[in-house]
Structures are given as structure tokens and as C-alpha cells.
């Protein structure tokens, strides 16, 4: 099934484009979206409405790209216009990845194979709320499409998806597997590897924050490095100050 955003764009999966061998494999949770500011008669209806899939996985929020993507979305004149959302609302996780994860490890984006447990965007509670309150009441009057994107699930990676990720990991030939937060540990790694931990905290209790360890997946020995989710690392909205500080200390040590 093809899911639709407000004002008609379809959700598309985001996968690694450059599939040549890489040094590091990074596994996140789920894909984000391009966000637009919805404005009518000089009033802001919504600061950040998800309106399209990102142009590539872990997109950096490039403002010109955002403007081009948003400009192709048709919205009735009576409902105002869409503009690129604030610079901190598109691509914040990608900036954290580049500056605070890959760079301290000595890598650039070209050295990394990027992947998500769920390669499509989903709606978090705040997005569900704004769609329900601001968009849905206008659907019938203006002939708008229903928003069919599912809500953010509890499970992002089932057994089938875990095997798909293993296949990508093997094809990447990466020597280091970086996991971003608890979900890639509990929903991916525990399915494909016999490890004595299921959360980032349990890993840190055994090995310490930012210290890689050895694992074996599909007969291949590889280093694994679980780190905090970019939201925690970059202090993006609600976050854990403990994980934020732990990562800052790790960066200082690199």
C-alpha cells in the first residue's frame, strides 16, 4: 500500500544509494520526512508539517532542496501556502550523524552505508495531532486526500526486515556496525546475534559508552558500536541529558 502525506505526496522508502563497499554501517530507527511551514494570511497554521519523503536517507535538510520539493506540492489558494520549515526542523539527525558520530570516528558520509530499521516515515503523536486538528477538517470542503501514513509503531524491525538488513550489512563489507539507540539493539541485533545485552544501558554496563566490541553475524566477525540516538546526542527537543553528556565526553576522548 502507498501511504499519502497531507496535500498528496506519497511515502517512499529511503535506502542507501551508493552501494559500493563502505567502512562503517550505520543503523537508525525510521526515516524522517521533509517538513513545511503552513502559512495562511500571514498566520502560521503549522510550524512543521510532514509533507514528503526525504530525498535520501539521513538527509541534511538542505534548504534549496526543501524549497524545490515543497514547491511541487499543490495546495488550494484558499488554504494559504507551504514554505520550508525552520532550519532546525529538517535534517537535524543527519547533522548529528555527520558532525558528532562519523567525524569523531574519522569517517565522512562517503565512507558510510546508512540504513534504518524501518525505511519509511511514520507519524509521531505531535504530527497526528496537527493533522487531526488542522488538516482533516478541511478534507471534504477542499477535496483533499486522506492522510494514510500509519502512526509511529512500537515494532520497527520484524524477522523479515532483520534479514534484509543483514543482507545490506554483508554487501556493505563494513568493518564497524554503529547502532543508534535502543531499538536497533533490541529489534535488530538481538534477532541476528547472540549478545548479552538488549539496551544501550546494558551495553554500557558491560563495555562502557563508546567502546566497540566484537560480534559475529551470518558467520562474519565485525565490531559493533552502540551509541545514543541522534535526538539524545544533539539535544534535539525532549532528550536524556545523561546520554547527551556521555556522548560529549566520548567525543572529547576521540
C-alpha beads as a LAMMPS data file, in Angstrom:
LAMMPS data file: protein, C-alpha beads

254 atoms
253 bonds

1 atom types
1 bond types

-500.0 500.0 xlo xhi
-500.0 500.0 ylo yhi
-500.0 500.0 zlo zhi

Masses

1 110.0

Atoms # bond

1 1 1 0.000 0.000 0.000
2 1 1 1.232 3.504 -0.863
3 1 1 0.751 5.912 2.034
4 1 1 -0.008 9.600 1.484
5 1 1 1.126 12.779 3.220
6 1 1 -1.049 15.878 3.658
7 1 1 -1.584 17.510 0.241
8 1 1 -0.902 14.358 -1.723
9 1 1 2.750 13.269 -1.814
10 1 1 3.334 9.526 -1.465
11 1 1 5.651 7.919 1.076
12 1 1 8.650 6.188 -0.460
13 1 1 11.285 4.009 1.219
14 1 1 14.718 5.535 1.783
15 1 1 17.689 3.258 1.167
16 1 1 21.432 3.622 0.679
17 1 1 22.043 4.946 -2.830
18 1 1 25.792 4.372 -3.190
19 1 1 26.040 0.634 -2.581
20 1 1 29.768 0.234 -3.069
21 1 1 31.700 -1.294 -0.111
22 1 1 31.942 1.007 2.919
23 1 1 33.984 1.249 6.114
24 1 1 31.066 1.691 8.524
25 1 1 27.411 0.612 8.564
26 1 1 25.013 2.873 10.494
27 1 1 21.606 1.574 11.572
28 1 1 18.968 4.035 12.734
29 1 1 15.304 3.606 13.651
30 1 1 12.990 5.004 10.956
31 1 1 13.024 7.504 8.131
32 1 1 12.085 11.134 8.673
33 1 1 10.258 13.488 6.299
34 1 1 10.524 16.878 4.634
35 1 1 8.717 19.396 6.846
36 1 1 6.966 22.545 5.650
37 1 1 5.682 25.633 7.417
38 1 1 1.991 26.062 6.587
39 1 1 1.044 29.748 6.427
40 1 1 -2.296 31.429 5.681
41 1 1 -2.972 35.177 5.641
42 1 1 0.280 35.843 7.443
43 1 1 -0.633 33.431 10.253
44 1 1 1.280 30.216 10.905
45 1 1 -1.088 27.247 10.871
46 1 1 1.695 24.725 11.468
47 1 1 5.425 25.234 12.042
48 1 1 6.448 21.799 10.767
49 1 1 4.014 19.695 8.734
50 1 1 5.426 16.469 7.254
51 1 1 4.654 16.749 3.535
52 1 1 7.059 14.490 1.612
53 1 1 9.668 11.772 1.939
54 1 1 13.222 12.995 2.294
55 1 1 15.219 12.981 -0.964
56 1 1 17.698 10.481 0.537
57 1 1 18.371 8.599 3.725
58 1 1 19.659 10.781 6.591
59 1 1 19.027 13.922 4.512
60 1 1 20.769 17.024 5.872
61 1 1 17.817 19.375 5.379
62 1 1 19.357 21.389 2.539
63 1 1 17.112 24.450 2.272
64 1 1 17.204 24.719 -1.522
65 1 1 16.237 21.051 -1.869
66 1 1 13.459 21.561 0.660
67 1 1 12.175 24.541 -1.317
68 1 1 12.172 22.565 -4.578
69 1 1 10.351 19.612 -3.019
70 1 1 7.748 21.779 -1.308
71 1 1 7.175 23.912 -4.433
72 1 1 5.843 20.923 -6.370
73 1 1 3.106 20.259 -3.797
74 1 1 -0.269 21.662 -4.831
75 1 1 -2.333 23.379 -2.140
76 1 1 -5.614 25.283 -2.717
77 1 1 -5.049 29.054 -2.719
78 1 1 -7.711 29.481 -0.045
79 1 1 -5.608 27.383 2.340
80 1 1 -2.504 29.537 2.094
81 1 1 0.949 28.267 1.156
82 1 1 3.734 25.918 2.197
83 1 1 7.262 27.154 2.891
84 1 1 10.370 25.320 4.091
85 1 1 10.244 24.773 7.847
86 1 1 12.914 26.259 10.108
87 1 1 16.489 25.112 9.564
88 1 1 16.413 23.085 12.786
89 1 1 13.280 21.189 11.682
90 1 1 14.639 19.492 8.547
91 1 1 17.576 17.101 8.723
92 1 1 18.725 17.592 12.343
93 1 1 19.597 13.906 12.824
94 1 1 21.775 13.916 9.693
95 1 1 23.791 16.844 11.004
96 1 1 24.345 14.987 14.274
97 1 1 25.372 11.886 12.351
98 1 1 27.935 13.748 10.252
99 1 1 29.390 16.007 12.936
100 1 1 29.099 14.023 16.151
101 1 1 29.252 10.362 15.086
102 1 1 31.063 9.885 11.788
103 1 1 33.588 12.727 12.192
104 1 1 34.838 11.640 15.656
105 1 1 35.297 8.127 14.247
106 1 1 37.369 9.524 11.389
107 1 1 34.748 8.945 8.694
108 1 1 32.877 11.079 6.188
109 1 1 29.441 10.390 4.728
110 1 1 31.041 8.743 1.682
111 1 1 32.551 6.093 3.987
112 1 1 29.190 5.068 5.469
113 1 1 26.385 2.728 4.423
114 1 1 23.208 4.099 6.007
115 1 1 20.138 2.086 6.909
116 1 1 17.017 2.290 9.101
117 1 1 15.108 -0.468 10.863
118 1 1 12.021 0.938 9.124
119 1 1 12.919 2.675 5.836
120 1 1 9.708 4.738 5.687
121 1 1 8.420 7.675 7.694
122 1 1 5.703 7.307 10.322
123 1 1 3.664 9.871 12.247
124 1 1 4.637 10.734 15.799
125 1 1 1.946 11.936 18.267
126 1 1 2.516 15.647 17.582
127 1 1 2.181 15.074 13.826
128 1 1 -1.006 13.057 14.338
129 1 1 -2.424 15.873 16.470
130 1 1 -1.762 18.664 13.960
131 1 1 -3.165 16.620 11.058
132 1 1 -6.296 15.801 13.053
133 1 1 -6.862 19.385 14.199
134 1 1 -5.708 21.492 11.215
135 1 1 -5.859 19.316 8.091
136 1 1 -8.652 16.764 8.464
137 1 1 -11.453 19.334 8.996
138 1 1 -10.631 20.717 5.519
139 1 1 -10.620 17.432 3.604
140 1 1 -14.247 17.321 2.498
141 1 1 -14.647 21.027 1.702
142 1 1 -11.481 21.283 -0.411
143 1 1 -11.288 17.764 -1.836
144 1 1 -8.028 16.978 -0.066
145 1 1 -6.579 13.481 0.195
146 1 1 -6.825 11.457 3.384
147 1 1 -3.532 11.123 5.241
148 1 1 -2.899 7.373 5.357
149 1 1 0.579 7.217 6.933
150 1 1 0.476 4.916 9.974
151 1 1 1.303 6.123 13.450
152 1 1 4.778 5.516 14.866
153 1 1 4.770 1.816 15.841
154 1 1 6.339 0.013 18.770
155 1 1 7.959 -2.511 16.433
156 1 1 10.150 -1.233 13.622
157 1 1 12.008 -4.392 12.650
158 1 1 10.498 -7.873 12.356
159 1 1 12.361 -11.065 11.442
160 1 1 11.959 -10.480 7.695
161 1 1 13.283 -6.939 7.918
162 1 1 16.170 -8.073 10.127
163 1 1 17.296 -10.473 7.394
164 1 1 17.082 -7.692 4.811
165 1 1 19.337 -5.532 6.992
166 1 1 21.797 -8.417 7.404
167 1 1 21.932 -8.705 3.620
168 1 1 22.736 -4.990 3.336
169 1 1 25.362 -5.301 6.067
170 1 1 27.062 -8.186 4.259
171 1 1 27.018 -6.331 0.947
172 1 1 28.471 -3.226 2.571
173 1 1 31.566 -5.169 3.710
174 1 1 31.734 -2.707 6.617
175 1 1 34.105 -3.485 9.474
176 1 1 32.120 -1.464 12.029
177 1 1 28.391 -1.553 12.801
178 1 1 27.080 1.576 14.556
179 1 1 23.675 1.242 16.221
180 1 1 21.733 4.398 17.110
181 1 1 19.830 3.929 20.364
182 1 1 17.959 1.059 21.972
183 1 1 15.703 -0.015 19.097
184 1 1 18.441 -1.199 16.684
185 1 1 19.878 -3.229 19.570
186 1 1 16.658 -4.826 20.781
187 1 1 14.822 -5.210 17.477
188 1 1 17.698 -5.986 15.115
189 1 1 20.880 -7.118 16.831
190 1 1 19.186 -9.442 19.319
191 1 1 17.432 -11.186 16.411
192 1 1 20.585 -11.915 14.420
193 1 1 23.309 -12.218 17.037
194 1 1 23.743 -13.827 20.469
195 1 1 24.630 -10.832 22.656
196 1 1 24.242 -10.456 26.453
197 1 1 22.525 -7.053 26.264
198 1 1 19.302 -5.653 24.873
199 1 1 19.589 -1.927 25.569
200 1 1 22.250 0.751 25.302
201 1 1 22.457 0.979 29.091
202 1 1 23.085 -2.762 29.394
203 1 1 25.798 -2.492 26.740
204 1 1 27.457 0.398 28.588
205 1 1 27.343 -1.537 31.857
206 1 1 29.425 -4.216 30.145
207 1 1 31.748 -2.260 27.872
208 1 1 31.356 1.451 28.640
209 1 1 29.883 4.153 26.404
210 1 1 31.559 4.483 23.030
211 1 1 33.679 1.351 23.281
212 1 1 33.227 -1.124 20.395
213 1 1 33.070 -4.872 20.970
214 1 1 33.322 -7.975 18.790
215 1 1 30.299 -9.851 17.447
216 1 1 29.567 -12.370 14.709
217 1 1 26.680 -12.016 12.258
218 1 1 25.999 -14.509 9.485
219 1 1 29.430 -16.042 10.042
220 1 1 31.211 -12.703 9.728
221 1 1 33.160 -11.162 12.604
222 1 1 32.580 -7.436 12.966
223 1 1 32.943 -4.642 15.506
224 1 1 29.720 -3.216 16.945
225 1 1 29.392 0.242 18.484
226 1 1 26.039 1.121 20.046
227 1 1 25.645 4.876 20.591
228 1 1 22.819 7.123 21.750
229 1 1 20.125 8.133 19.282
230 1 1 20.862 11.429 17.446
231 1 1 17.997 13.042 19.368
232 1 1 19.917 12.444 22.614
233 1 1 23.329 13.268 21.164
234 1 1 22.212 16.566 19.661
235 1 1 19.803 17.509 22.480
236 1 1 17.021 17.712 19.889
237 1 1 13.861 18.511 21.821
238 1 1 12.977 16.130 24.639
239 1 1 16.124 14.129 25.369
240 1 1 18.187 12.424 28.069
241 1 1 20.787 14.755 29.500
242 1 1 22.745 11.715 30.727
243 1 1 23.175 10.318 27.208
244 1 1 23.903 13.787 25.845
245 1 1 26.732 14.258 28.366
246 1 1 28.043 10.722 27.887
247 1 1 28.385 11.319 24.168
248 1 1 30.057 14.696 24.688
249 1 1 32.658 13.002 26.900
250 1 1 33.183 10.325 24.265
251 1 1 33.732 12.978 21.577
252 1 1 36.310 14.746 23.745
253 1 1 38.211 11.486 24.089
254 1 1 38.451 10.856 20.351

Bonds

1 1 1 2
2 1 2 3
3 1 3 4
4 1 4 5
5 1 5 6
6 1 6 7
7 1 7 8
8 1 8 9
9 1 9 10
10 1 10 11
11 1 11 12
12 1 12 13
13 1 13 14
14 1 14 15
15 1 15 16
16 1 16 17
17 1 17 18
18 1 18 19
19 1 19 20
20 1 20 21
21 1 21 22
22 1 22 23
23 1 23 24
24 1 24 25
25 1 25 26
26 1 26 27
27 1 27 28
28 1 28 29
29 1 29 30
30 1 30 31
31 1 31 32
32 1 32 33
33 1 33 34
34 1 34 35
35 1 35 36
36 1 36 37
37 1 37 38
38 1 38 39
39 1 39 40
40 1 40 41
41 1 41 42
42 1 42 43
43 1 43 44
44 1 44 45
45 1 45 46
46 1 46 47
47 1 47 48
48 1 48 49
49 1 49 50
50 1 50 51
51 1 51 52
52 1 52 53
53 1 53 54
54 1 54 55
55 1 55 56
56 1 56 57
57 1 57 58
58 1 58 59
59 1 59 60
60 1 60 61
61 1 61 62
62 1 62 63
63 1 63 64
64 1 64 65
65 1 65 66
66 1 66 67
67 1 67 68
68 1 68 69
69 1 69 70
70 1 70 71
71 1 71 72
72 1 72 73
73 1 73 74
74 1 74 75
75 1 75 76
76 1 76 77
77 1 77 78
78 1 78 79
79 1 79 80
80 1 80 81
81 1 81 82
82 1 82 83
83 1 83 84
84 1 84 85
85 1 85 86
86 1 86 87
87 1 87 88
88 1 88 89
89 1 89 90
90 1 90 91
91 1 91 92
92 1 92 93
93 1 93 94
94 1 94 95
95 1 95 96
96 1 96 97
97 1 97 98
98 1 98 99
99 1 99 100
100 1 100 101
101 1 101 102
102 1 102 103
103 1 103 104
104 1 104 105
105 1 105 106
106 1 106 107
107 1 107 108
108 1 108 109
109 1 109 110
110 1 110 111
111 1 111 112
112 1 112 113
113 1 113 114
114 1 114 115
115 1 115 116
116 1 116 117
117 1 117 118
118 1 118 119
119 1 119 120
120 1 120 121
121 1 121 122
122 1 122 123
123 1 123 124
124 1 124 125
125 1 125 126
126 1 126 127
127 1 127 128
128 1 128 129
129 1 129 130
130 1 130 131
131 1 131 132
132 1 132 133
133 1 133 134
134 1 134 135
135 1 135 136
136 1 136 137
137 1 137 138
138 1 138 139
139 1 139 140
140 1 140 141
141 1 141 142
142 1 142 143
143 1 143 144
144 1 144 145
145 1 145 146
146 1 146 147
147 1 147 148
148 1 148 149
149 1 149 150
150 1 150 151
151 1 151 152
152 1 152 153
153 1 153 154
154 1 154 155
155 1 155 156
156 1 156 157
157 1 157 158
158 1 158 159
159 1 159 160
160 1 160 161
161 1 161 162
162 1 162 163
163 1 163 164
164 1 164 165
165 1 165 166
166 1 166 167
167 1 167 168
168 1 168 169
169 1 169 170
170 1 170 171
171 1 171 172
172 1 172 173
173 1 173 174
174 1 174 175
175 1 175 176
176 1 176 177
177 1 177 178
178 1 178 179
179 1 179 180
180 1 180 181
181 1 181 182
182 1 182 183
183 1 183 184
184 1 184 185
185 1 185 186
186 1 186 187
187 1 187 188
188 1 188 189
189 1 189 190
190 1 190 191
191 1 191 192
192 1 192 193
193 1 193 194
194 1 194 195
195 1 195 196
196 1 196 197
197 1 197 198
198 1 198 199
199 1 199 200
200 1 200 201
201 1 201 202
202 1 202 203
203 1 203 204
204 1 204 205
205 1 205 206
206 1 206 207
207 1 207 208
208 1 208 209
209 1 209 210
210 1 210 211
211 1 211 212
212 1 212 213
213 1 213 214
214 1 214 215
215 1 215 216
216 1 216 217
217 1 217 218
218 1 218 219
219 1 219 220
220 1 220 221
221 1 221 222
222 1 222 223
223 1 223 224
224 1 224 225
225 1 225 226
226 1 226 227
227 1 227 228
228 1 228 229
229 1 229 230
230 1 230 231
231 1 231 232
232 1 232 233
233 1 233 234
234 1 234 235
235 1 235 236
236 1 236 237
237 1 237 238
238 1 238 239
239 1 239 240
240 1 240 241
241 1 241 242
242 1 242 243
243 1 243 244
244 1 244 245
245 1 245 246
246 1 246 247
247 1 247 248
248 1 248 249
249 1 249 250
250 1 250 251
251 1 251 252
252 1 252 253
253 1 253 254
